[in-house]
Amino acid sequence: RRVHGYMSVELARILSQGKCYISHLDVKKNSLGNKGIAKLSEGIAKSRSLVHLDVSGTEFNKEGAIKLFQALKENSTITCLHLGNYQGLHRNYLSGKAIFDLQFAVAASKQLTFLDLSGALIGDEGLLYLAEGLK
């Protein structure tokens, strides 16, 4: 089922609840945009059960990425994160500068074991930032 930005408010509310036991959230190829990913990030920050998150191709850019990466710094449970792109309309617009903020989330995470940036055009600059976070 398609999830749009307004549905991310409800997902964030559910994830924020202490009795939420959702471990996998896959919203790939949904048109969340910056507002939707920002709202969803509020729930991601508070979730204590989420281990797998797929926000590939949800059409956010650096503005939304900053909110998501801040939430990831607060989340201590996510082990698998998908941020990639798909051919066609479903894209995340992650430049090298957006990855600058991801490096701090990666560095803060003790659990993250899988990171998918397939199809993301992060370039050499983004790769260098990511490498810094992995040190």
C-alpha positions, -999 to 999 in steps of 0.1 A, spaced: 0 0 0 12 35 -8 22 57 21 22 94 16 35 122 38 4 126 59 6 88 68 41 93 82 25 113 110 6 82 121 36 59 116 57 83 138 30 82 165 29 44 165 67 41 165 69 65 195 47 44 217 64 24 244 44 -7 235 53 -6 198 71 -38 187 76 -30 150 110 -43 140 109 -38 102 96 -7 84 97 -7 47 83 25 30 104 24 -1 91 40 -33 65 61 -14 63 98 -19 72 109 17 92 139 6 110 161 32 80 168 54 70 131 55 105 119 63 109 146 89 77 134 106 86 98 104 120 106 118 104 118 151 91 82 156 124 66 145 143 86 171 120 73 199 116 37 186 132 10 207 122 -20 186 130 -9 150 160 -28 136 154 -26 98 144 6 80 140 10 43 133 46 31 148 40 -4 133 62 -31 110 82 -8 119 115 -25 137 135 1 167 157 -2 193 172 22 166 189 42 148 156 50 181 138 53 193 160 81 161 152 101 165 115 94 202 114 103 196 133 135 169 107 144 194 79 136 219 93 161 192 90 188 181 55 178 200 27 193 184 -3 176 186 0 138 210 -25 123 199 -23 87 193 9 68 184 14 31 187 49 16 192 40 -20 174 49 -52 154 32 -80 154 40 -116 127 64 -127 106 86 -104 115 71 -70 146 89 -59 163 103 -28 184 133 -35 215 127 -14 244 147 -24 279 145 -9 269 174 14 239 154 27 262 125 35 282 149 57 254 145 83 252 108 78 288 103 89 279 114 124 249 90 126 271 62 114 298 71 139 273 72 168 257 39 159 271 8 176 245 -15 160 244 -5 123 258 -34 103 242 -28 68 240 5 49 225 5 14 232 36 -7 227 19 -41 220 44 -68 227 74 -46 249 99 -64 270 108 -34 302 112 -54 338 113 -40 329 139 -15 301 118 0 323 87 0 350 106 20 324 118 45 311 83 49 346 68 54 351 93 82 320 81 100 332 45 96 366 51 113 
